[in-house]
Each structure stands twice: as structure tokens, then as C-alpha cells.
């Protein structure tokens, strides 16, 4: 659009100017509201058991193109909405909530557009606020147009909200009477999903021992799922407490927890929780008990992501830690986090029986040490404890809740399990670092000086160790590059002694670390097996 700005010096209409242009959305068409004609509305699907809410404003409605000239309602000003059903339904059209009360409304539906064939209400009822509810019984599957009358003299003018609900026809089972008829809808983690239906006349097609309608949802990842009947009126006094992971239903999945009267503001409906449901499709039996749990229902589902435990949540999957020299603890520490851990094993020997705890596990080989120092440095963890075992499920050999370095007696060249834990109600799970030190390290790092030589290197596995240190009892270890011990033997060595190792055919080709540990220290050299 072009706006002419007139120049007229005689009328002081010359010089700088400012023009403000504003815009408001059109609230009506050329001759009335946008839904003034039935031809202008798009029918919405109304599932049996579901409800559609139509909102609008009938101000300015006209009688043009609404009813056929031969209709008894020709010349009546209305606006329109439309819905489509896919099976026989008992339909109610409710004006409840109109303020002030609408004192004149049309209790008809039309089956064509412009309207010539109308269906009159079967019965009517009054809302608590004086507005009207029309009931239309046994409507066949099809499309129906809802006229909203304009009558300013009887307060029927202005904004409105109309609820249209469909229930199964009398004596007819709901369309989702079988689990195969349930259409799964995606329930996103972090999101929610609302399912509506009506279990009136439901049967026990699946042999569950009770009649039920069916709903279904699909998870794309592990989730904790909450299922709530809140909002179902009248409240269901009985609900099925299980889900099924397939159809036909077998192996019910019981609710992890059940919350009767779990809704707000006097709503006595039930809430159910299902922990750690795997990705997949789940079927909900909506139990029908006449007079107890019968009629329209609303089910709200919500999902939160499953908590993924750490890889070392179980003793059998313990994280391997090398024993470092005391000077190397800063670089040899292993980071840990038990925030998402679960409890594994029995109650800690030094703990608080009955209190919930979270633990993670580590393993180390003592190498040539007869004692090691176990250091646990807290990050965000609070109230941490440590416990040491010879093996998973074995008796505890050390346990402490004291926040300090722990000296633990060990047998040389033996494997141990370390449990790091915190109590959920007495402390706080979180991050930490673990360092295990001893006089003899078990890492595969190269030492700057060596007290022995080895030949041939590279070789086929048969090698000779030439010892250059003072006479002492020694432990000879061979490690692969993951720190795993592949060979150990003990010997008394004297300076200049040659000690053969016959390992040909027992070692895979690759690089290894050979360590000789004595009371005077340890030395390592890398060797290559061809």
C-alpha cells in the first residue's frame, strides 16, 4: 500500500514529518468471522473416547451460505465447526463455562454444507453454571457440522469455548477394545503424552481376567515412565497396574510404585511409575469395571532418561589401577565418579547397615609390594569410604570411612579389589581420584636407569636377564602394554648372574615391559617379541 503525504505550505503541511503505521490481525472475513460459512471450516478427527474443544468468536456472524433455502433454519446467523468420527459414537456438545450464561443455543448438528439435513439432540442437560449440554446418541461414522448461534438478545454473542466428546455407542465395544487396535504414539524422553479414550463396553479379548480398552506408546531409549489417570472424571476406582511389551500381551511388567490418590485438588485418580523401561513399544490395558472404572479416561505419560551406571559399577567390571611409586601419584591417579552408581556386593564392613549406598570398583596387582598406600582425594563426593577385598564376593580385608591415606598390607604379586562408596542419605555421590602407591611400582613406564640387562631383544620369547644390582631376593614380572601381568617368577639374584626365561611360544608378538623388583628398588626395560 502507498501512503501519499500531502505538501501544502499554506496549511503548515511542509517539512519533516513522522507517520506511525500499526497493524492488527483481521478478526473477520469480508462479511463476518472467518468461520462464518460451513465451507470455510476443516473437520477435525474426533476419536471415540476423545474430546475436541472448539473456540472462536461469533460476533458479526451472518446468515449467508449457512443453511439451504429449504431448511427450517434458513436465515439464522451462525458460525461453524466440524468433526469426523470413524465409528458409531454417542456425542455430547457442551457450552459449559460460557460467561455470562448463553441463554440461546442450537441443539442440532448438520450432515451437509450448506446445511439442509440436520440431526436434533437426543437429550439435554444443564451445566452447573446454567449453560447447556446436548447429547446426540448413536451417530454413525461420518462428518458433522456444529452451528454456533449468534443471538445478542440472549447473551449468545462473543468469545466461546465448546467441548465435543465422543463415547462408544450403547452395547458397542470401543474401537481400541483389542491391543492390536491400539495405535502406538511416541513418548519422548523429557516429554509427555496425553491419551484419551472411553472404555465403556470393553471386553476381555486378551484373557487378562478383566475387560479393558488399550492404549500404546513407544520409547526410543531407556526411560523411567510415569503413568497418571489424573483428570479422569469421574475418577477410576480401579486401574490395571501392569504394562505389556508386546501384543498379544504376555509377561506383564508390574509398576515399580503405585500412588493412590496421587493427583492434586481432590482428584483421587491413581499414578503409576515404571523404572528403566527399555526402548520399545508398550501396551496399556485400561481396565473397565462397571460403576467403578468405566467411561471416558485421560492418561498422561511422562518420561525421564534412565540413569546410566558407570562402567565399573560392578566388582566384576572393576577398573584396573597400576601401583605407582610415591613420587608418581600426581600423574598416576585415576579419576572416578559414583554419581550414577548402584550398590554392588554386601554391606561395607565399616559402614551403616540398611543405608542406601552407591559404589564403584577398582582392581590392582600388588607386584613386589608387601604393603600399599591407598589415597582417595575427594572432588564432589562427600562422606566417602573405601574397602579392599582379595576377590569379588570375598571377605573384606580393609575398610575405612576416615578421610586420609590408608596403608594396606598385601601379599606380593596378588590381585585385589577396591570399593569406593558413599551413602545416599549420609553423604553425597560425586567425583574423586584414586591413587595406589608402593615401594615397587607396577606401571609399564620406562625407568631412567636399569639394574639389569636382557638379550636377545628383540627375540622369540626365550631371553636371558643379566642382573647388575646387589644380591637380593627378586620378583621378575613381564607386563603387556595394558599393565596385565603375563609372567611372574621369584629368584635370589646376585650381581652378574644370568637368569634365563623360557617363554618362546607363550607370548604374542608385540611390546612388553620386563621388571625386576627387589628390596633395593625396581627397574624396567621394554622388550619386543617377534
C-alpha positions in Angstrom: 0.0 0.0 0.0 1.2 3.5 -0.8 0.6 6.4 1.6 0.5 9.9 0.0 2.0 12.7 2.2 0.4 16.0 1.1 2.6 19.1 0.7 0.7 22.3 1.5 2.8 25.2 2.8 -0.3 27.3 3.4 -1.7 24.7 5.8 1.7 24.2 7.5 1.9 20.8 5.8 5.5 21.1 4.8 8.8 20.0 6.3 9.8 17.0 8.4 7.1 14.6 9.4 6.6 11.3 11.3 3.8 8.8 10.4 3.1 5.9 12.6 1.6 2.8 10.9 0.2 0.0 13.0 -1.5 -3.4 12.1 -3.9 -5.7 13.9 -4.8 -9.1 12.7 -8.2 -9.3 10.9 -10.8 -10.9 13.2 -13.3 -11.5 10.5 -13.7 -12.0 6.8 -15.2 -9.5 4.4 -18.8 -10.2 5.8 -18.2 -11.9 9.2 -16.0 -14.2 11.3 -13.5 -16.5 9.4 -15.7 -19.5 10.2 -18.9 -17.7 9.2 -19.5 -20.2 6.4 -19.5 -24.0 6.9 -17.5 -24.3 3.7 -14.7 -22.4 5.4 -14.1 -24.9 8.3 -11.9 -28.0 8.2 -13.4 -31.1 10.0 -11.2 -32.4 12.9 -10.9 -36.0 13.8 -12.8 -37.0 17.0 -11.8 -40.4 18.3 -14.2 -42.4 20.3 -13.3 -41.6 23.9 -11.7 -38.3 22.9 -12.7 -34.7 23.3 -12.4 -31.7 20.9 -12.5 -28.2 22.2 -13.7 -25.6 19.7 -13.0 -21.9 20.4 -13.9 -18.8 18.5 -16.0 -15.5 18.4 -19.4 -15.3 16.7 -19.5 -11.5 16.8 -20.7 -10.3 13.4 -21.9 -13.7 12.2 -24.2 -13.6 9.2 -26.8 -15.9 7.7 -25.2 -16.1 4.3 -24.5 -19.6 2.9 -25.2 -21.2 6.3 -28.4 -23.1 5.6 -30.1 -24.2 2.4 -33.1 -22.1 1.4 -35.4 -25.1 2.1 -34.1 -25.5 5.6 -36.2 -24.6 8.7 -33.1 -22.7 9.9 -32.6 -20.6 6.8 -31.7 -17.0 7.7 -30.2 -18.0 11.1 -26.9 -16.3 11.8 -24.3 -18.8 12.9 -20.6 -19.7 12.8 -19.4 -23.3 12.2 -17.1 -26.0 13.4 -16.9 -29.6 12.2 -15.7 -33.0 13.4 -15.3 -36.5 11.9 -15.9 -39.8 13.7 -14.7 -43.2 12.4 -17.1 -45.4 14.3 -20.6 -45.2 15.9 -20.5 -42.7 18.9 -22.6 -41.1 21.5 -21.6 -37.4 21.2 -22.1 -34.5 23.6 -21.8 -30.8 22.8 -21.2 -28.8 25.9 -21.4 -25.0 26.3 -20.3 -25.2 30.0 -18.2 -22.2 31.1 -19.8 -19.5 28.9 -19.9 -16.2 30.8 -22.4 -14.8 31.0 -24.6 -17.9 30.5 -25.7 -18.3 26.9 -29.4 -18.4 27.1 -30.0 -19.5 23.5 -28.1 -22.2 21.6 -28.8 -24.6 18.7 -29.2 -28.2 19.7 -28.6 -29.5 16.2 -25.8 -31.0 14.0 -25.7 -30.9 10.3 -24.5 -33.6 7.9 -24.0 -31.4 4.9 -22.9 -28.0 3.8 -24.7 -25.7 3.2 -26.9 -27.3 5.8 -30.1 -28.9 4.6 -30.2 -32.1 6.7 -29.9 -31.7 10.5 -29.9 -34.0 13.5 -31.7 -32.9 16.6 -30.3 -33.6 20.1 -31.5 -36.8 21.8 -31.4 -35.4 25.3 -30.1 -32.2 27.0 -28.7 -31.5 30.4 -27.7 -28.3 32.3 -24.2 -27.4 33.4 -23.7 -26.3 37.0 -23.4 -22.7 35.6 -26.7 -22.9 33.7 -25.3 -23.5 30.2 -26.5 -26.4 28.1 -25.1 -29.8 27.2 -26.7 -31.5 24.2 -26.4 -35.3 23.7 -26.6 -36.9 20.3 -27.0 -40.7 20.6 -25.7 -43.3 18.2 -24.2 -41.1 15.5 -22.9 -43.1 12.6 -19.3 -42.7 11.5 -19.0 -39.5 9.4 -18.6 -35.8 9.3 -20.8 -33.4 11.3 -21.1 -29.6 11.4 -21.7 -27.7 14.6 -23.5 -24.4 14.2 -22.9 -21.8 16.9 -25.8 -19.4 17.1 -25.4 -15.6 17.3 -28.2 -14.1 19.5 -27.2 -10.9 21.2 -30.5 -10.5 22.9 -29.9 -13.8 24.8 -26.2 -13.3 25.7 -25.2 -15.7 22.9 -22.5 -13.4 21.4 -18.8 -13.1 21.7 -15.9 -15.5 22.5 -16.9 -19.1 23.2 -15.5 -22.5 24.0 -17.4 -25.7 23.2 -16.4 -29.2 24.2 -17.4 -32.0 22.0 -16.9 -35.5 23.4 -17.5 -39.0 21.8 -18.3 -42.2 23.7 -18.9 -45.6 22.3 -22.4 -46.4 21.2 -24.5 -48.3 23.7 -23.7 -52.0 23.6 -20.7 -51.5 21.2 -17.2 -52.2 22.3 -14.7 -49.3 21.9 -12.6 -49.2 18.8 -9.5 -49.9 20.9 -11.1 -53.0 22.6 -8.1 -55.1 21.4 -4.4 -54.4 21.9 -3.9 -54.8 18.1 -6.2 -51.8 17.6 -4.1 -49.5 19.8 -2.0 -47.1 17.8 1.4 -46.5 19.5 2.4 -42.9 19.9 6.0 -41.8 20.5 6.8 -40.8 24.1 10.0 -38.7 24.0 12.4 -38.7 26.9 11.9 -35.4 28.7 8.4 -35.0 27.3 4.9 -36.0 28.0 2.0 -37.6 26.1 -1.8 -37.4 26.8 -4.0 -40.3 25.7 -7.8 -40.1 25.8 -10.5 -42.7 25.3 -13.5 -44.4 26.6 -13.6 -48.0 27.9 -17.4 -48.3 28.0 -18.5 -51.8 26.8 -14.9 -53.0 26.7 -14.4 -56.8 26.7 -11.6 -59.2 27.8 -10.4 -60.2 24.3 -6.8 -60.9 25.6 -7.8 -63.1 28.5 -6.4 -60.9 31.3 -9.2 -61.7 33.6 -10.8 -58.3 33.3 -12.3 -56.2 30.5 -10.1 -53.4 29.1 -9.6 -50.9 26.3 -6.0 -50.4 25.1 -3.5 -47.6 24.5 0.1 -47.9 23.4 3.3 -45.8 23.4 6.8 -46.2 22.0 10.1 -45.3 23.7 13.2 -44.8 21.6 15.6 -45.1 24.5 15.6 -46.3 28.1 13.4 -44.2 30.3 11.6 -44.0 33.7 8.0 -43.6 32.9 5.2 -42.1 34.9 1.6 -43.0 34.0 -1.2 -41.0 35.6 -5.0 -41.1 35.4 -5.3 -37.6 36.8 -8.1 -35.7 35.2 -10.3 -38.7 34.6 -13.8 -37.8 35.8 -15.4 -39.5 37.5 -12.2 -40.9 39.0 -11.4 -44.5 38.2 -11.5 -46.5 41.4 -9.6 -49.4 39.9 -6.8 -49.5 37.3 -4.5 -52.1 35.8 -1.1 -51.9 37.4 0.9 -53.6 34.7 2.1 -52.8 31.1 2.9 -55.3 28.4 5.9 -55.1 26.0 4.0 -56.9 23.2 0.6 -57.7 21.7 -0.8 -60.2 22.4 0.1 -59.4 26.0 2.5 -61.8 27.8 4.9 -61.3 30.7 3.3 -58.3 32.4 5.6 -55.5 33.6 4.4 -54.6 37.1 4.5 -51.0 38.3 7.6 -50.1 40.3 5.5 -47.9 42.6 1.8 -47.1 42.8 0.4 -43.8 44.2 -3.3 -44.0 45.0 -5.0 -40.6 45.2 -1.9 -39.3 43.5 -3.4 -36.2 42.0 -3.9 -32.6 43.2 -7.1 -30.7 44.3 -9.2 -33.7 45.4 -8.6 -35.8 42.3 -8.5 -39.3 43.6 -7.1 -41.0 40.5 -4.0 -43.2 40.6 -0.4 -42.6 39.5 2.0 -45.4 38.4 5.8 -45.5 38.0 7.7 -47.9 35.8 11.5 -47.8 36.2 14.1 -48.3 33.4 11.8 -49.4 30.6 14.0 -50.3 27.6 13.4 -48.8 24.1 10.3 -50.4 22.5 6.5 -50.3 22.4 4.4 -50.8 25.4 0.7 -51.6 25.7 -1.6 -50.1 28.4 -4.7 -52.1 29.4 -7.3 -49.6 30.6 -9.3 -51.7 33.0 -13.1 -51.5 32.8 -15.2 -52.2 35.9 -18.9 -51.2 35.6 -19.6 -48.4 38.0 -16.0 -48.3 39.3 -13.8 -47.6 36.3 -16.0 -47.0 33.3 -16.3 -44.3 30.8 -14.1 -41.5 29.4 -10.5 -41.5 30.6 -7.4 -39.4 30.4 -4.0 -40.9 30.7 -0.9 -38.7 30.9 2.5 -40.2 30.3 5.9 -38.6 31.0 9.4 -40.0 30.6 12.9 -39.1 32.0 16.1 -40.7 30.8 17.4 -43.7 32.6 20.4 -43.2 34.8 23.4 -44.9 33.1 25.7 -46.5 35.7 29.5 -46.2 35.3 31.4 -49.0 33.6 32.9 -50.1 36.9 29.6 -50.2 38.7 30.1 -53.9 39.4 33.1 -55.7 41.0 33.5 -58.0 38.0 34.0 -54.9 35.8 36.5 -53.2 38.1 38.8 -50.5 36.5 42.4 -51.5 36.6 44.8 -49.3 38.5 48.6 -49.6 38.5 50.6 -49.3 41.7 52.8 -46.2 41.3 55.9 -45.0 43.2 55.1 -42.4 45.8 56.7 -39.7 43.7 54.4 -40.6 40.7 51.0 -40.3 42.4 50.2 -37.0 40.8 50.4 -38.4 37.3 49.2 -42.0 38.1 45.9 -41.0 39.7 42.7 -42.4 38.2 39.6 -40.3 38.1 36.3 -41.7 39.3 32.6 -40.8 39.7 29.9 -42.7 41.6 27.1 -40.3 40.9 25.1 -42.8 38.9 26.4 -45.9 40.5 24.3 -48.6 42.2 25.1 -50.8 45.2 27.2 -53.9 44.4 28.1 -56.6 46.9 27.3 -56.8 50.6 27.1 -54.0 53.2 30.6 -52.5 53.8 32.2 -53.9 57.0 32.8 -50.4 58.3 29.5 -48.8 57.1 26.0 -48.2 58.3 23.8 -51.2 57.7 20.5 -50.5 55.9 21.6 -47.2 54.5 21.4 -46.9 50.7 24.9 -46.6 49.1 26.5 -46.1 45.7 29.8 -47.8 44.9 32.3 -48.3 42.1 35.2 -50.8 41.8 38.9 -50.8 41.0 41.5 -53.6 40.8 45.3 -53.7 41.2 48.1 -56.1 41.4 50.4 -55.7 44.3 53.6 -56.5 42.3 56.6 -56.8 44.5 55.0 -54.9 47.4 54.0 -56.2 50.9 52.0 -53.0 51.6 50.5 -50.2 49.5 49.1 -46.8 50.3 45.6 -46.2 49.1 44.9 -42.5 48.6 41.3 -41.2 47.8 41.0 -37.5 47.0 37.5 -36.1 47.1 36.2 -33.9 44.3 32.4 -33.5 44.7 32.0 -36.8 46.7 31.1 -36.3 50.4 31.4 -38.9 53.2 33.3 -41.4 51.0 34.6 -44.8 52.2 37.0 -47.4 50.8 37.0 -51.2 51.2 39.6 -53.8 49.9 38.9 -57.4 49.0 41.1 -60.2 47.7 38.4 -61.0 45.1 34.8 -60.3 44.2 32.5 -61.7 46.9 35.4 -62.4 49.2 35.8 -61.3 52.8 36.8 -57.7 53.4 40.4 -57.2 54.4 40.3 -53.5 55.0 37.5 -50.9 55.4 37.6 -47.2 56.4 35.3 -44.2 56.4 38.2 -41.9 57.5 39.3 -39.3 55.1 43.1 -40.0 54.9 45.7 -42.1 53.1 45.3 -45.8 54.0 48.2 -48.2 54.5 47.0 -51.7 53.4 49.0 -54.9 53.9 49.1 -57.0 50.8 50.8 -60.2 49.5 53.3 -59.7 46.7 52.1 -60.3 43.1 48.4 -60.7 44.1 45.2 -59.2 42.7 42.9 -57.0 44.9 39.6 -55.3 44.5 38.9 -51.8 45.9 35.5 -50.5 46.5 34.8 -46.7 46.7 31.4 -45.8 48.1 29.2 -43.1 49.6 25.9 -43.2 51.4 22.9 -41.5 49.6 21.3 -40.4 52.9 24.5 -39.6 54.8 26.8 -38.1 52.2 26.9 -37.3 48.5 28.0 -39.3 45.5 30.4 -37.5 43.2 33.8 -37.2 41.7 37.2 -38.3 43.2 40.6 -39.6 42.3 42.2 -42.8 43.4 46.0 -43.4 43.7 47.7 -46.5 44.9 51.4 -46.3 45.7 54.1 -48.7 46.9 57.8 -49.2 47.1 57.6 -51.2 43.8 55.5 -49.7 41.0 53.6 -51.9 38.6 53.1 -49.5 35.7 54.8 -50.1 32.4 56.7 -46.7 32.2 60.4 -46.8 31.3 62.8 -46.3 34.1 65.7 -43.9 33.6 68.3 -46.4 35.0 68.3 -50.2 34.9 69.8 -52.7 37.3 69.7 -55.5 34.7 70.1 -56.2 31.0 68.3 -58.6 28.7 69.2 -60.4 25.5 68.3 -61.1 22.8 66.0 -58.1 22.3 64.0 -58.3 20.0 63.6 -62.1 20.4 61.2 -65.0 20.2 60.4 -65.1 23.9 63.4 -67.1 25.2 65.6 -64.5 26.8 68.3 -64.1 29.4 68.3 -61.5 32.2 71.7 -60.2 33.4 71.3 -58.9 36.9 73.6 -55.9 37.8 72.3 -55.0 41.3 73.3 -56.1 44.8 72.4 -59.6 45.9 68.7 -59.8 46.9 65.5 -61.8 46.6 63.8 -60.6 43.5 60.4 -60.8 41.7 60.6 -60.8 37.9 57.4 -59.5 36.2 56.6 -59.4 32.5 53.7 -57.0 31.6 51.9 -56.3 28.4 51.1 -52.7 27.4 47.8 -52.8 29.2 49.6 -53.4 32.5 48.4 -57.1 32.7 50.9 -59.5 34.2 51.7 -62.3 31.7 54.6 -63.9 33.6 55.9 -63.8 37.1 58.7 -65.7 38.9 60.8 -65.3 42.1 64.5 -65.8 42.4 67.5 -64.9 44.5 69.8 -62.9 42.3 73.5 -62.0 42.8 75.4 -59.3 40.9 76.4 -60.5 37.4 74.0 -63.5 37.5 72.3 -64.6 34.2 68.7 -65.7 34.6 67.1 -67.5 31.6 63.4 -67.0 30.9 62.0 -69.7 28.6 58.9 -68.0 27.2 59.1 -68.9 23.4 55.7 -69.8 22.1 53.9 -68.4 25.1 53.8 -64.7 24.1 52.0 -63.0 21.3 54.2 -60.7 19.1 54.3 -57.2 20.5 56.0 -54.9 23.0 56.2 -55.8 26.7 57.7 -54.4 29.9 60.1 -56.6 31.9 60.6 -55.6 35.5 63.0 -56.8 38.2 61.9 -55.8 41.7 64.0 -56.2 44.9 64.1 -54.6 48.3 66.5 -52.1 46.8 64.0 -50.9 44.2 62.8 -51.9 40.8 63.9 -51.4 37.2 62.2 -51.9 33.9 63.1 -52.4 30.2 60.9 -52.7 27.2 61.3 -55.9 25.1 59.9 -56.8 21.7 58.7 -60.3 20.8 58.7 -61.0 17.1 
